[in-house]
Amino acid sequence: MSPQPETPPLTYKVIAQCSTSKARVGVMSLRHADVNTPVFMPVGTQGTLKGIHPDQLIALDCRILLANTYHLGSRPGIETLKKAGGLHKYMGWPRAILTDSGGFQMVSLLQLAEIDETGVNFNSPYDGSSCMLSPEHSITIQNAIGADIMMQLDDVIKTTITGPRVEEAMHRTIRWVDRCISAHKRDDEQSLFPIVQGGLDPELRKHCVAKLTERPVRGFAIGGLSGGESKHEFWRTVHTCTDLLPNDKPRYLMGVGFAADLVVCVALGVDMFDCVFPTRTARFGCALVDSGQLNLKQQKYALDLRPIDENCHCSTCKMYTRSYLHHIATVEPVASSLLSIHNVAYQLRLMNGMREAITNDEFPKFVRSFMRNHFGEDPIPQWIIDALEAVKIDLQGMEG
């Protein structure tokens, strides 16, 4: 009897589907964890979440986090990562990791970068040295990191850019994914996702999806958004991509993390998200709640002895009051840690609530309740109404 082939390093199964919208629940099985989708992935750029250590993330039942290829490739560097046995061991994290490709730094560090067909030539923000990040080098770094999911190097441009450069970046991204696939040396352990580009042009997005879905990959990312475009352009682009991407593979929308955006994009059929927002806003003394944010620096919280959120079971809400957090916010470093724990817990709890609602086929009811709580007496933005209407969730005439 011939030996059975080993299970691929990523399998994905849809286990529930909203009967109204494109929202779905799935299980993504990776080498280091089974990840329930839709999922929010906290961002640990340097191999650590700012203010949270791995044991605390495990206590929150975080199954997957994101790390940054460009920064980790710069320091500690490939040789250190290899010697340590990969990033999982290096940072003491036993669960799944997704790495971006370094492509986003084309935008965020553009003044330090030059882009051509070979790749991206950076001047390091650390020491000014020159570094060529090619598709091949990006994959070499990610293979050394050992991430469960890796991103191709793509040609990233701001969504405010129009004209021939948008089409050039889309075609280059398609060419580069083939170079990434050829350079990938650990396909039995790590999965490579291509990234759909094409700016805000639906025809370019459709062309890119058509070409990328011809490649032998286990999932797809939607890139090039959250870069200054209008929300109307944003949701329509997401909707176009999820309509065309395969149903049997996970769909990852890069760089999205505001609560209302997460709810809308789950309705549009997205499975995976990441953003620095929860930990970044914590460093400014802000806590996430269903109604938006509590700015705990404000004097009105000085005598407020309630937890941030009475319905939250994170360690911060169990042990500390708004008054105490007001007392230390942006003054004591521990405040950033306490608020980061709560904010990541909030994002994970929001995703869990959506998964439960989809599983029970009550997702439209969940969406209406969330939007009512989130916006209160304020009008719901028209882009949200339009986006949800596109997937048959009606918010018009909603009570409250």
Secondary structure as UniProt FT lines:
FT   STRAND          10..17
FT   STRAND          24..30
FT   STRAND          34..37
FT   STRAND          39..43
FT   TURN            45..46
FT   TURN            50..51
FT   HELIX           54..59
FT   TURN            60..61
FT   STRAND          64..67
FT   HELIX           69..74
FT   TURN            75..76
FT   HELIX           78..84
FT   HELIX           87..91
FT   STRAND          96..99
FT   TURN            103..104
FT   HELIX           105..108
FT   HELIX           110..112
FT   STRAND          113..115
FT   STRAND          120..123
FT   TURN            125..127
FT   STRAND          130..133
FT   HELIX           135..145
FT   STRAND          149..151
FT   TURN            159..160
FT   HELIX           164..183
FT   TURN            187..189
FT   STRAND          191..193
FT   STRAND          195..196
FT   TURN            199..200
FT   HELIX           202..212
FT   TURN            213..214
FT   STRAND          220..222
FT   HELIX           231..244
FT   TURN            247..248
FT   STRAND          251..253
FT   TURN            254..255
FT   HELIX           259..267
FT   TURN            268..269
FT   STRAND          272..275
FT   HELIX           277..282
FT   TURN            283..285
FT   STRAND          286..289
FT   TURN            290..291
FT   STRAND          292..295
FT   TURN            296..297
FT   HELIX           299..301
FT   TURN            302..303
FT   TURN            310..311
FT   HELIX           315..319
FT   HELIX           322..328
FT   TURN            329..331
FT   HELIX           333..359
FT   TURN            360..361
FT   HELIX           363..375
FT   TURN            376..377
FT   HELIX           382..390
FT   TURN            391..392
FT   TURN            396..397
//
